[in-house]
Amino acid sequence: INQSINQSINMPGPTILARIQHTLGRAFRETGQAIDRVALRAKTQALTDMREGGDPAYIFNDHLSRHRTQMPLLKRGVPKVSPEIAYLAPCASLIGTVHIGAKSSVFYGAILRADACNMGCGRTEEELEHWKSLSKQDRWRKDLKESDAAQGDESTGAVAGGIFIGENTNIQDGCIITSKADHTMIGNGVTVGHCAQIHSATVDDHSLIGMGAILNPGSKVESLSFVAAGAVVGKDQVVKSGELWVGNPARKLRDLSSDEKKQLFYQAEEYVKLASTQSNVMQLGGTLDLSSRNHNSNGADDADDNRWTSSSTSSSGENDGFQEDKERKDYAEIRAATVDKKQ
């Protein structure tokens, strides 16, 4: 049966057009970078007043970076980001078949790697959806060339997949998400805390993955659940809907209250707002509304600064302070309960 499947299921590789675009695109990028370097060198030499032996001193600061936020791989797929995304940080990395929905956000230093699957560039939406819906067994492919083969282990059921993130979800600073053993599926309204790791796991809608938590391959977090900071959910474990899990190895501590479940919605909504304030950070002038600020010879007008301060204070107000106090209290209760359980 496996042999017939391997012969009948042919995972789509890159099209001829995609290969041509990939080659020409790289050539144009490299040429552009070389021209930019020459121009910077000429400009620097023309502007400097320093002299060494009668010749202009060579002062050249190379500001170029080869980092690209979205990194398509010819044989592993292309990142697909909704045009309505709330924010994609310039130092985040989306590699291979990574899809992100509307109003979601990926913050600074996050790395999303789907660079081991067989989904070549240039494929249609229908082909992609068909590949996405296939079982791991059907996705398995034996290539003649080992360098072209997707990573995986048929004996253990590990078959590389893609990363698919829904809407209104936030991936916070320093997170690492991979899909080497299967697809990684993250639903709508999910909050993934700083430096959390998700490896070939599933997170359903409106859940919260705490800072530094780890979801191992095959694990699943059902909707309206909370994996506490630092918790390690084991391979193939399931966090049932509405549960709070803590510890390493992670275990159920208790069920979430109705107020805590409402807080999961609030958390995701607040990050959509925060992400929207940073969406223009790479444009000239950043996120500052320069036209609305009055400057005098000594800098910004004091009254204007006071207006900004009072505005930001009133917009956050007591709710933020109340929220911080509540989060500290919740964290203290979780810590105390964890210590009592260990004792």
Stockholm file with secondary structure:
# STOCKHOLM 1.0

chainA/1-343         INQSINQSINMPGPTILARIQHTLGRAFRETGQAIDRVALRAKTQALTDMREGGDPAYIFNDHLSRHRTQMPLLKRGVPKVSPEIAYLAPCASLIGTVHIGAKSSVFYGAILRADACNMGCGRTEEELEHWKSLSKQDRWRKDLKESDAAQGDESTGAVAGGIFIGENTNIQDGCIITSKADHTMIGNGVTVGHCAQIHSATVDDHSLIGMGAILNPGSKVESLSFVAAGAVVGKDQVVKSGELWVGNPARKLRDLSSDEKKQLFYQAEEYVKLASTQSNVMQLGGTLDLSSRNHNSNGADDADDNRWTSSSTSSSGENDGFQEDKERKDYAEIRAATVDKKQ
#=GR chainA/1-343 SS CHHHHHHHCCCCCCCHHHHHHHHHHHHHHHHHHHHHHHHHHHHHHHHCCCEETTEECCCCCCCCCCCCSEECBTTTBCCEECTTCSEECTTCEEEESEEECTTCEECTTCEEEECSSCCCTTCCHHHHHHHHHSCHHHHCCCCSSGGGSCCEETTTTEECCCEEECSSCEECTTCEEECSSSCEEECTTCEECTTCEEESCEECTTCEECTTCEECTTCEECTTCEECTTCEECTTCEECTTEEEETTTTEEEEECCHHHHHHHHHHHHHHHHHHHTTTTTTSTTTTCCGGGCCEETTEECHHHHHHHHHHHHHHHHHHHHHHHHHHHHHHHHHHHHHHHHHC
#=GC SS_cons         CHHHHHHHCCCCCCCHHHHHHHHHHHHHHHHHHHHHHHHHHHHHHHHCCCEETTEECCCCCCCCCCCCSEECBTTTBCCEECTTCSEECTTCEEEESEEECTTCEECTTCEEEECSSCCCTTCCHHHHHHHHHSCHHHHCCCCSSGGGSCCEETTTTEECCCEEECSSCEECTTCEEECSSSCEEECTTCEECTTCEEESCEECTTCEECTTCEECTTCEECTTCEECTTCEECTTCEECTTEEEETTTTEEEEECCHHHHHHHHHHHHHHHHHHHTTTTTTSTTTTCCGGGCCEETTEECHHHHHHHHHHHHHHHHHHHHHHHHHHHHHHHHHHHHHHHHHC
//
